[in-house]
Amino acid sequence: MKNFKPYYAVIFTSTHTNHIKGYTEMASKMEELATQQKGFLGIDSAKNDVGITVSYWETLEDIKNWKQQRDHLVAQQKGISDWYSWYNVRICKVEREYDFKK
């Protein structure tokens, strides 16, 4: 078994409005910016009628710093004013993980 250190997952679940002009570009920019932040471990995303993006972080402090990052704050405000009709954020501690691959 590999050496495992617990980490945190931020689960962002959302639905869009009909006004998503600029959303795709901003989402790409935020993903790229997140990769440059201290404590960032990775990201998974799936979008259909409901979008789910999970980002992974070393500490709760790293998550707090990302939430307050200047460009991310701009994106959050744009999301509230234009792009999202609803969203939910969950922050979870990952104690264990495993996977399967053929």
Secondary structure by P-SEA (a helix, b strand, c coil): ccccccbbbbbbbbcccccccaaaaaaaaaaaaaaacccccccccccccbbbbbbbbccaaaaaaaaacaaaaaaaaaaaacccccbbbbbbbbcccccccc
